[in-house]
């Protein structure tokens, strides 16, 4: 059996090499086949513009993953380890982190085995700031991540490097070229992009070492006046220690010299390949926006080796298609999106083949100061058919707006939900997953100050989640919860290029459990928030563009979640085994300086931990946050 598992891993690796070879051939052949033409001969409907600002690039170069930029959103809470490569999760409005979906360049980018979002597999240093959509494509929340755009003209090389405590070394290198090229005697524009990332870290505790992190990104884009073709290939592989938590009381867990780690010899390995082809063409007469047809193929291997050297593996392959069209009828902005895929389990487990189809319609109407958006969807996952809908209304005036939002949607599913995974995940009930959410908010600007209070209610019915049944064994069950909350977003000169700026985002919420949902109602704190204050100045006759800021985060007492080492899921703990985590918070110091094009950053994180003020803290039970962790790095764009 073990030889067969190794053979399958080699097959997946060979497939990734084969796909990478195809992409390289396409890049080389397409680059050699075209002759150069004039620079202004192509009318662009693809974003070849230059929005790769230094501030945006450095934000994601210094971030460990995408959850940092999401943590300032309304009622947001990030379950993080503050360690690179570890599977962080994120929740908003009380929604389970497993049911939030990530989309990368238009395709679903959730874990093929568990269905949970994989922020840690995205090419973080190369992304734009993420955009959130609610109730779209059947998911309660979609985190939409897109690659940044790189300027035309001279070839561009970007280097992102960071190092830090606990042996962290991380580098990302990118090279992009954009040229005017003709095909069939018609002018066109082509962009070729190559990026590579590697990282390693020994970790803070035994059994947490990141032994291997490799990431490869290839993209070829060609466009003429009426059509475009984009080919993208993303490869991820990693081998990470998967210990079962730090044992002992709080003082012992926070003392790195005497702490005891459970299952320090366990490892979790992942290999993933994503291939995307997008054809955009003006297909409808009189409609300038293109029809977008997307084909995507994904493969993922998840392999867990326990401390006793027993191996459990899952191999899942996905093939999918989507078609999207936007057009305008009078004052209506319409959007039609059809998407479907099949997850094929390529290994003899209880997991089943899972087809999924989604059809969504959306309409947006602007009349004077009022904007109304409607959406409806029909969704099939496995043998379940569900209907989703959304309504959003915004009333604007010169210095503010009122926003009302409501949606009904499904949660996310993965092959593990239908039958479990070996003896590590046990299946109990059928998947249903119904989310209903209502939110009302107001935003008002007074000079440089923005005040935005809001209130919300989230009702979850027959929602699947994972909780600890036995050590390292998770049980899937259904929960019923209703969460009521309110919050405030307060900013001062938040977008100012110079001077003082600040932002504050406190919130409160309370979950009311039904039936067996008591354990789930304590997965989030009842109050929390985040804030930052900083200074942006030009120093040394304009040679140094400096941004120094303090980032704070706080939360109330709660039971949180624990890490399920075999899958990387964050699951609910048994109520009697782990007590509530105390209220706590973190304080981080960031400094970013632009020195003639190159930008350096220094991050000193959780500076109060390990001091007489705070012995230590943790967001995920038995996984203490690193104390007074120092990271530094550089972002260097080179035009050549």
VMD Tcl script that draws the C-alpha trace (Angstrom):
set ca {
  {0.00 0.00 0.00}
  {2.81 2.41 0.84}
  {4.53 1.74 -2.50}
  {1.28 2.55 -4.28}
  {1.03 5.84 -2.35}
  {4.56 6.79 -3.31}
  {3.79 5.88 -6.92}
  {0.76 8.14 -6.92}
  {2.77 11.04 -5.49}
  {5.30 10.55 -8.29}
  {2.47 10.49 -10.84}
  {1.15 13.83 -9.52}
  {4.67 15.27 -9.58}
  {5.17 14.04 -13.14}
  {1.84 15.60 -14.10}
  {2.94 18.96 -12.67}
  {6.20 18.80 -14.63}
  {4.26 17.91 -17.78}
  {1.87 20.84 -17.32}
  {4.76 23.21 -16.65}
  {6.44 21.98 -19.83}
  {3.32 22.71 -21.88}
  {3.19 26.25 -20.49}
  {6.86 26.87 -21.25}
  {6.41 25.64 -24.84}
  {3.42 27.96 -25.28}
  {5.42 30.89 -23.92}
  {8.44 30.27 -26.13}
  {6.53 29.50 -29.33}
  {4.16 32.44 -28.92}
  {7.06 34.78 -28.23}
  {8.92 33.74 -31.37}
  {5.90 33.67 -33.70}
  {4.93 37.33 -33.63}
  {6.44 40.38 -35.29}
  {6.51 43.72 -33.53}
  {3.93 46.40 -34.44}
  {3.01 49.90 -33.33}
  {2.32 50.62 -29.67}
  {-1.11 52.25 -30.10}
  {-2.69 49.78 -32.48}
  {-4.62 47.66 -29.92}
  {-7.71 48.79 -28.02}
  {-7.43 47.10 -24.64}
  {-10.18 45.47 -22.65}
  {-7.67 43.47 -20.59}
  {-5.94 45.25 -17.69}
  {-2.41 45.83 -18.91}
  {-2.31 49.07 -16.94}
  {0.09 49.96 -14.18}
  {-1.42 49.60 -10.72}
  {1.58 47.82 -9.21}
  {2.23 50.55 -6.66}
  {5.06 50.17 -4.19}
  {2.73 50.40 -1.18}
  {0.53 47.60 -2.47}
  {3.50 45.42 -3.38}
  {5.22 45.87 -0.04}
  {2.04 45.15 1.91}
  {1.86 41.67 0.46}
  {5.61 41.17 0.40}
  {5.76 41.60 4.18}
  {2.49 39.78 4.94}
  {2.67 36.13 5.98}
  {-0.58 35.44 4.15}
  {-3.76 37.12 2.94}
  {-5.53 37.16 6.32}
  {-3.55 40.20 7.48}
  {-5.26 42.48 4.96}
  {-8.67 40.93 5.79}
  {-8.42 41.47 9.52}
  {-9.58 45.10 9.34}
  {-12.88 44.20 7.68}
  {-16.21 44.41 9.52}
  {-16.56 41.88 12.40}
  {-13.46 40.08 11.12}
  {-11.46 37.57 13.13}
  {-8.36 35.74 11.88}
  {-7.36 32.37 13.29}
  {-3.65 32.62 12.71}
  {-0.38 31.16 13.96}
  {1.70 34.18 12.85}
  {4.08 31.68 11.26}
  {4.69 31.39 7.53}
  {3.26 28.30 5.82}
  {0.77 27.41 8.56}
  {-2.92 27.07 7.60}
  {-4.51 30.29 8.87}
  {-8.25 30.83 8.61}
  {-10.55 33.85 8.69}
  {-14.11 34.50 9.82}
  {-16.48 37.44 9.38}
  {-19.98 38.12 10.74}
  {-19.72 34.92 12.80}
  {-19.57 32.66 9.72}
  {-17.47 29.52 10.04}
  {-14.07 29.90 8.36}
  {-14.68 26.61 6.52}
  {-17.59 28.11 4.57}
  {-15.75 31.18 3.26}
  {-14.57 30.73 -0.31}
  {-11.38 31.97 -1.96}
  {-11.28 32.70 -5.69}
  {-8.00 33.27 -7.51}
  {-8.13 34.97 -10.91}
  {-11.78 34.00 -11.23}
  {-11.64 30.30 -10.32}
  {-12.41 28.60 -6.96}
  {-9.22 28.13 -4.97}
  {-10.41 26.11 -2.00}
  {-8.74 22.96 -0.74}
  {-9.66 20.11 -3.07}
  {-9.81 17.63 -0.18}
  {-11.51 19.59 2.60}
  {-13.19 22.45 0.72}
  {-11.72 25.05 3.12}
  {-10.00 28.22 1.81}
  {-6.24 28.02 1.23}
  {-4.84 31.50 1.83}
  {-1.38 30.00 2.36}
  {-1.17 28.64 -1.21}
  {-1.73 31.99 -2.93}
  {1.28 33.90 -4.34}
  {0.88 36.55 -1.64}
  {3.63 38.93 -2.75}
  {2.12 39.21 -6.27}
  {-1.52 39.97 -5.40}
  {-3.72 43.02 -5.37}
  {-5.65 43.84 -2.24}
  {-8.47 41.27 -2.05}
  {-12.09 42.20 -2.74}
  {-14.99 40.68 -0.78}
  {-18.31 39.66 -2.33}
  {-21.28 38.36 -0.38}
  {-23.76 35.69 -1.43}
  {-22.18 35.27 -4.86}
  {-21.83 31.80 -6.45}
  {-23.67 30.29 -3.50}
  {-20.93 31.09 -0.95}
  {-21.65 33.35 2.05}
  {-18.41 35.27 1.48}
  {-15.98 35.18 -1.46}
  {-12.43 36.46 -1.00}
  {-11.49 37.46 -4.55}
  {-7.72 37.57 -5.11}
  {-6.20 38.79 -8.36}
  {-2.65 39.15 -9.61}
  {-1.32 42.69 -9.73}
  {-0.86 44.34 -13.13}
  {2.59 45.13 -14.41}
  {3.49 48.13 -16.55}
  {4.08 48.02 -20.29}
  {7.37 49.08 -21.79}
  {10.67 47.89 -20.40}
  {10.98 44.37 -18.97}
  {10.41 44.31 -15.21}
  {12.07 42.19 -12.54}
  {10.83 42.16 -8.95}
  {12.65 40.70 -5.97}
  {10.90 40.13 -2.64}
  {13.00 38.90 0.25}
  {12.38 38.53 3.96}
  {14.11 36.88 6.89}
  {13.29 36.63 10.54}
  {13.41 34.81 13.82}
  {13.09 31.02 14.03}
  {15.12 30.58 10.85}
  {12.67 32.17 8.43}
  {14.05 32.71 4.91}
  {11.64 33.63 2.12}
  {12.24 34.88 -1.42}
  {10.00 35.63 -4.41}
  {11.39 36.62 -7.81}
  {9.30 37.77 -10.77}
  {10.09 38.74 -14.35}
  {7.51 40.22 -16.74}
  {7.73 41.48 -20.32}
  {5.02 43.24 -22.30}
  {5.44 43.73 -26.05}
  {3.41 44.68 -29.11}
  {3.10 41.60 -31.35}
  {1.07 40.76 -34.44}
  {-0.73 37.53 -35.31}
  {-2.24 36.77 -38.74}
  {-1.13 40.29 -39.78}
  {-3.25 41.90 -37.08}
  {-1.73 43.97 -34.25}
  {-1.72 42.52 -30.76}
  {-0.18 42.78 -27.35}
  {1.55 40.06 -25.36}
  {2.73 39.76 -21.78}
  {4.95 36.94 -20.48}
  {5.38 36.44 -16.75}
  {7.49 34.07 -14.68}
  {7.65 33.96 -10.87}
  {9.33 31.64 -8.38}
  {9.11 31.54 -4.59}
  {10.90 29.47 -1.98}
  {10.90 29.49 1.80}
  {12.05 27.56 4.86}
  {11.79 27.99 8.64}
  {12.82 25.84 11.57}
  {9.79 26.90 13.62}
  {9.46 27.93 17.24}
  {8.69 24.50 18.70}
  {9.86 20.97 17.78}
  {7.68 19.53 15.04}
  {6.82 22.89 13.42}
  {9.62 23.10 10.87}
  {8.79 24.20 7.33}
  {11.14 21.88 5.47}
  {10.15 22.71 1.91}
  {8.12 25.46 0.27}
  {8.22 25.86 -3.51}
  {5.94 27.92 -5.69}
  {6.06 28.44 -9.47}
  {3.86 30.78 -11.50}
  {3.80 31.01 -15.31}
  {1.45 33.26 -17.24}
  {1.13 34.09 -20.94}
  {-1.42 36.68 -22.13}
  {-2.11 37.69 -25.71}
  {-4.70 40.20 -26.90}
  {-6.03 41.68 -30.09}
  {-8.78 44.25 -30.53}
  {-11.63 41.75 -30.25}
  {-10.27 38.83 -28.26}
  {-7.64 37.71 -25.78}
  {-6.21 34.47 -24.45}
  {-4.60 33.95 -21.06}
  {-2.80 30.80 -19.87}
  {-1.79 30.50 -16.23}
  {-0.05 27.71 -14.31}
  {0.51 27.73 -10.54}
  {2.45 24.99 -8.75}
  {2.70 24.60 -4.96}
  {4.53 22.06 -2.88}
  {5.44 22.00 0.79}
  {6.46 19.72 3.62}
  {5.59 21.02 7.08}
  {5.85 19.68 10.59}
  {2.42 18.82 11.97}
  {2.78 18.46 15.72}
  {-0.33 18.03 17.84}
  {0.02 21.06 20.08}
  {2.09 22.27 23.03}
  {1.19 20.51 26.28}
  {1.12 21.82 29.86}
  {-0.28 24.83 31.65}
  {-0.08 28.35 30.22}
  {3.26 29.19 31.88}
  {4.78 25.93 30.63}
  {3.42 26.30 27.10}
  {4.80 29.82 26.80}
  {8.26 28.79 28.05}
  {10.00 27.56 24.91}
  {12.79 25.88 26.89}
  {10.60 23.45 28.88}
  {7.50 23.12 26.68}
  {6.48 19.59 25.64}
  {5.13 19.04 22.12}
  {2.78 16.20 21.20}
  {3.57 14.14 18.07}
  {6.61 16.22 17.16}
  {7.57 13.69 14.44}
  {4.37 14.11 12.42}
  {4.51 15.76 8.96}
  {1.98 17.02 6.46}
  {2.93 17.21 2.77}
  {0.98 18.89 -0.01}
  {1.49 19.07 -3.78}
  {-0.93 21.14 -5.85}
  {-1.12 22.17 -9.51}
  {-3.55 24.70 -10.99}
  {-3.87 25.29 -14.73}
  {-6.24 28.02 -16.03}
  {-7.08 29.06 -19.58}
  {-9.24 32.15 -20.14}
  {-10.59 33.19 -23.55}
  {-12.21 36.62 -23.75}
  {-14.03 37.59 -26.93}
  {-16.58 40.22 -27.96}
  {-19.30 37.76 -28.89}
  {-22.54 39.81 -28.73}
  {-23.28 42.55 -31.30}
  {-23.26 45.99 -29.74}
  {-21.81 44.75 -26.43}
  {-18.31 46.05 -25.68}
  {-17.68 43.90 -22.63}
  {-16.22 40.51 -23.60}
  {-17.59 37.05 -23.03}
  {-15.16 35.22 -20.72}
  {-14.84 31.44 -21.06}
  {-12.58 29.79 -18.47}
  {-11.24 26.25 -18.33}
  {-9.43 25.07 -15.20}
  {-7.76 21.84 -14.14}
  {-6.55 21.32 -10.56}
  {-4.82 18.42 -8.83}
  {-3.92 18.09 -5.17}
  {-2.17 15.46 -3.09}
  {-2.44 15.59 0.71}
  {-0.18 13.18 2.59}
  {0.01 12.86 6.39}
  {2.75 10.92 8.15}
  {2.09 10.34 11.85}
  {4.70 10.13 14.54}
  {4.44 6.32 14.25}
  {5.35 6.55 10.52}
  {1.90 5.48 9.32}
  {0.91 7.23 6.07}
  {-2.54 8.42 5.00}
  {-3.02 10.06 1.61}
  {-5.71 11.67 -0.52}
  {-5.42 12.56 -4.20}
  {-8.16 14.70 -5.78}
  {-8.42 16.03 -9.33}
  {-10.78 18.74 -10.53}
  {-11.86 19.74 -14.02}
  {-14.13 22.73 -14.57}
  {-15.56 25.29 -16.98}
  {-17.16 28.69 -16.50}
  {-18.73 31.27 -18.80}
  {-19.43 34.86 -17.78}
  {-20.96 37.79 -19.63}
  {-21.72 41.35 -18.57}
  {-23.92 43.69 -20.61}
  {-26.06 46.78 -20.19}
  {-29.78 47.12 -20.95}
  {-30.90 50.68 -20.39}
  {-29.85 51.60 -16.87}
  {-29.41 47.96 -15.86}
  {-25.97 46.37 -15.52}
  {-26.57 42.63 -15.99}
  {-24.24 39.71 -15.33}
  {-24.71 36.04 -16.20}
  {-22.30 33.46 -14.81}
  {-22.40 29.69 -15.34}
  {-19.81 27.49 -13.66}
  {-19.36 23.78 -13.08}
  {-16.73 21.26 -12.11}
  {-16.19 17.66 -11.09}
  {-13.94 16.56 -8.24}
  {-12.61 13.09 -8.94}
  {-11.04 11.19 -6.06}
  {-8.06 9.31 -7.50}
  {-7.63 7.03 -4.53}
  {-9.72 4.27 -2.86}
  {-11.19 6.08 0.18}
  {-14.68 6.87 1.43}
  {-14.55 10.19 -0.39}
  {-16.78 10.33 -3.43}
  {-16.80 11.94 -6.86}
  {-18.42 15.37 -6.39}
  {-19.95 17.27 -9.30}
  {-20.89 20.91 -8.74}
  {-22.80 23.34 -10.94}
  {-23.59 26.99 -10.32}
  {-25.76 29.38 -12.33}
  {-26.02 32.97 -11.15}
  {-27.76 36.09 -12.46}
  {-27.11 39.58 -11.17}
  {-28.56 43.00 -11.95}
  {-27.44 46.43 -10.78}
  {-29.47 49.62 -11.24}
  {-28.39 53.17 -10.44}
  {-31.12 55.80 -10.21}
  {-30.03 59.22 -9.01}
  {-28.51 58.61 -5.55}
  {-29.76 55.06 -5.17}
  {-28.02 51.87 -6.26}
  {-29.87 48.56 -6.11}
  {-28.24 45.19 -6.77}
  {-30.09 41.88 -7.05}
  {-28.69 38.38 -7.43}
  {-30.08 34.89 -7.73}
  {-28.46 31.50 -8.14}
  {-29.19 27.83 -8.61}
  {-26.57 25.46 -7.24}
  {-26.01 21.72 -7.24}
  {-23.34 20.09 -5.10}
  {-23.26 16.28 -5.18}
  {-26.97 15.34 -4.97}
  {-28.16 18.56 -3.34}
  {-29.95 21.36 -5.17}
  {-30.11 24.78 -3.50}
  {-31.25 28.29 -4.36}
  {-29.41 31.44 -3.26}
  {-30.32 35.09 -3.46}
  {-28.96 38.50 -2.52}
  {-30.23 42.06 -2.25}
  {-28.18 45.18 -1.69}
  {-29.36 48.80 -1.58}
  {-27.17 51.85 -1.13}
  {-28.37 55.43 -0.78}
  {-25.63 58.01 -1.35}
  {-25.24 61.65 -0.50}
  {-22.30 64.02 -0.77}
  {-20.61 63.02 2.48}
  {-21.80 59.47 3.12}
  {-24.18 56.62 2.40}
  {-26.52 54.04 3.93}
  {-26.03 50.40 2.97}
  {-28.53 47.57 3.51}
  {-27.55 44.04 2.54}
  {-29.18 40.62 2.74}
  {-28.31 37.24 1.25}
  {-29.12 33.56 1.55}
  {-26.43 31.14 0.46}
  {-24.77 27.77 0.91}
  {-21.61 26.84 2.68}
  {-18.57 25.24 1.09}
  {-18.19 21.50 0.52}
  {-15.25 19.20 -0.01}
  {-14.89 15.51 -0.88}
  {-14.01 14.79 2.76}
  {-17.50 15.96 3.77}
  {-19.28 13.10 1.99}
  {-17.46 10.18 3.53}
  {-14.60 11.30 5.74}
  {-10.92 10.49 5.27}
  {-9.56 7.23 6.58}
  {-10.02 7.11 10.35}
  {-9.00 10.76 10.80}
  {-12.30 12.34 9.67}
  {-15.57 10.54 10.49}
  {-18.80 11.37 8.65}
  {-22.10 11.55 10.54}
  {-24.84 13.46 8.67}
  {-25.71 14.73 5.19}
  {-24.54 18.13 3.95}
  {-27.09 20.92 3.81}
  {-25.46 24.25 4.82}
  {-27.85 27.22 4.74}
  {-26.68 30.74 5.61}
  {-28.94 33.78 5.94}
  {-27.38 37.16 6.63}
  {-28.75 40.69 7.05}
  {-26.59 43.78 7.57}
  {-27.31 47.50 7.92}
  {-24.60 50.13 7.96}
  {-24.07 53.88 7.68}
  {-20.95 55.78 6.68}
  {-20.37 59.49 7.16}
  {-17.35 61.63 6.31}
  {-16.58 64.72 8.41}
  {-13.51 66.39 6.95}
  {-10.72 63.80 7.33}
  {-12.72 61.52 9.65}
  {-14.90 58.62 8.49}
  {-17.43 57.02 10.87}
  {-19.16 53.78 9.83}
  {-21.34 51.96 12.42}
  {-23.09 48.73 11.42}
  {-25.23 45.93 12.84}
  {-25.84 42.41 11.54}
  {-27.54 39.09 12.15}
  {-26.38 35.74 10.74}
  {-28.52 32.62 10.89}
  {-26.91 29.26 10.09}
  {-29.10 26.19 9.67}
  {-27.87 22.64 9.09}
  {-24.32 23.99 8.79}
  {-21.56 21.39 8.77}
  {-18.50 21.83 10.93}
  {-15.75 19.66 12.38}
  {-15.20 18.97 16.05}
  {-12.76 16.88 18.02}
  {-14.09 13.41 18.76}
  {-10.81 11.80 19.84}
  {-7.22 13.04 19.59}
  {-6.46 13.57 15.87}
  {-9.93 12.31 14.91}
  {-12.52 14.85 13.71}
  {-16.26 14.23 13.49}
  {-18.45 16.10 10.98}
  {-21.79 17.21 12.42}
  {-24.58 19.72 11.77}
  {-25.05 22.88 13.82}
  {-27.73 25.56 14.23}
  {-26.56 29.01 15.36}
  {-27.76 32.59 15.27}
  {-25.22 35.38 15.68}
  {-26.14 39.00 16.42}
  {-23.51 41.71 16.41}
  {-22.54 45.31 15.84}
  {-19.39 47.22 15.15}
  {-17.76 50.46 14.09}
  {-15.19 51.40 11.49}
  {-13.50 54.70 12.34}
  {-10.71 56.18 10.23}
  {-8.68 59.39 10.24}
  {-6.78 60.39 7.07}
  {-6.56 56.70 6.22}
  {-5.53 57.27 2.58}
  {-3.28 60.28 3.23}
  {0.11 60.11 1.53}
  {1.79 62.19 4.25}
  {1.28 62.85 7.93}
  {-0.65 61.08 10.67}
  {-3.28 58.44 9.91}
  {-5.32 56.04 12.04}
  {-8.04 53.38 11.86}
  {-10.11 51.62 14.51}
  {-12.45 48.62 14.07}
  {-14.07 47.37 17.30}
  {-16.98 44.89 17.28}
  {-19.18 42.82 19.58}
  {-21.19 39.70 18.78}
  {-23.11 36.98 20.52}
  {-24.01 33.55 19.21}
  {-27.15 31.82 20.40}
  {-26.76 28.07 20.01}
  {-29.47 25.57 19.28}
  {-29.31 21.90 20.15}
  {-25.65 20.76 20.02}
  {-24.21 24.09 18.89}
  {-22.91 25.23 22.29}
  {-19.40 24.18 21.33}
  {-19.64 26.20 18.13}
  {-20.98 29.36 19.79}
  {-17.73 29.67 21.76}
  {-15.51 29.34 18.68}
  {-15.41 33.15 18.39}
  {-14.91 35.75 21.13}
  {-17.83 37.97 22.11}
  {-15.82 41.12 21.50}
  {-12.71 42.07 19.63}
  {-11.28 44.40 17.06}
  {-8.19 45.87 15.48}
  {-6.60 49.27 15.07}
  {-3.55 51.04 13.74}
  {-1.93 54.44 13.91}
  {1.00 55.64 11.86}
  {3.10 58.40 10.34}
  {4.07 58.87 6.69}
  {6.88 61.35 5.99}
  {9.59 62.27 3.46}
  {13.03 62.49 5.04}
  {16.57 63.30 3.92}
  {15.54 65.71 1.16}
  {13.01 63.26 -0.23}
  {15.38 60.29 -0.48}
  {13.51 58.30 2.20}
  {9.73 57.83 2.06}
  {9.03 56.45 5.54}
  {5.88 54.84 6.96}
  {5.97 53.83 10.64}
  {2.88 52.32 12.25}
  {1.55 50.47 15.28}
  {-0.93 47.64 14.65}
  {-3.06 46.42 17.53}
  {-5.50 43.55 17.87}
  {-7.61 42.42 20.82}
  {-10.19 39.75 21.64}
  {-12.25 38.45 24.55}
  {-12.14 35.07 26.26}
  {-13.22 32.16 24.05}
  {-12.58 28.45 23.41}
  {-11.42 29.04 19.82}
  {-10.50 26.13 17.56}
  {-7.70 23.60 17.51}
  {-5.56 22.36 14.64}
  {-6.45 18.97 13.18}
  {-2.93 17.94 12.23}
  {-3.73 15.32 9.54}
  {-5.80 17.67 7.36}
  {-4.74 21.17 8.49}
  {-8.36 22.02 9.37}
  {-9.16 24.23 12.36}
  {-11.78 22.24 14.26}
  {-13.87 22.74 17.40}
  {-12.34 21.33 20.61}
  {-14.08 19.14 23.14}
  {-15.63 21.34 25.82}
  {-14.19 19.31 28.70}
  {-10.65 18.87 27.39}
  {-9.49 22.45 26.80}
  {-10.53 25.42 28.88}
  {-11.30 28.87 27.47}
  {-8.42 31.03 26.33}
  {-8.14 34.29 28.29}
  {-8.80 37.70 26.77}
  {-5.65 39.05 25.20}
  {-4.21 41.06 22.34}
  {-1.16 41.75 20.22}
  {0.82 44.86 19.38}
  {3.01 44.99 16.25}
  {5.43 47.68 15.05}
  {5.96 48.09 11.30}
  {8.35 50.38 9.45}
  {8.52 50.64 5.66}
  {10.92 52.91 3.84}
  {11.22 53.61 0.12}
  {14.80 54.43 -0.80}
  {15.06 55.39 -4.48}
  {12.79 52.63 -5.74}
  {13.78 49.87 -3.32}
  {11.56 49.45 -0.27}
  {12.71 47.96 3.02}
  {10.45 46.85 5.84}
  {10.94 45.83 9.47}
  {8.24 44.11 11.50}
  {8.44 43.58 15.26}
  {5.41 41.49 16.13}
  {3.65 40.69 19.41}
  {6.06 42.92 21.29}
  {4.21 42.63 24.63}
  {4.38 38.83 24.77}
  {7.15 37.32 26.89}
  {7.33 40.41 29.10}
  {6.10 41.10 32.68}
  {2.96 42.60 31.08}
  {2.04 39.44 29.15}
  {3.55 35.99 29.67}
  {2.20 34.78 26.33}
  {-0.97 34.41 24.31}
  {-2.60 32.22 21.71}
  {-5.49 32.41 19.26}
  {-5.58 28.68 18.45}
  {-5.60 26.43 21.51}
  {-2.22 24.86 22.40}
  {-0.42 26.81 19.63}
  {1.15 29.89 21.29}
  {1.81 32.95 19.15}
  {5.51 33.76 18.63}
  {6.75 36.25 21.22}
  {8.50 39.44 20.09}
  {9.18 38.08 16.61}
  {11.38 40.18 14.34}
  {11.11 40.06 10.55}
  {12.74 42.26 7.93}
  {12.96 42.31 4.16}
  {13.21 44.21 0.92}
  {11.12 44.77 -2.19}
  {13.17 45.78 -5.22}
  {11.63 46.44 -8.66}
  {14.16 46.61 -11.51}
  {13.35 47.96 -14.96}
  {15.69 46.32 -17.46}
}
mol new
graphics top color blue
foreach p $ca { graphics top sphere $p radius 0.5 }
foreach p [lrange $ca 0 end-1] q [lrange $ca 1 end] { graphics top cylinder $p $q radius 0.2 }
display resetview
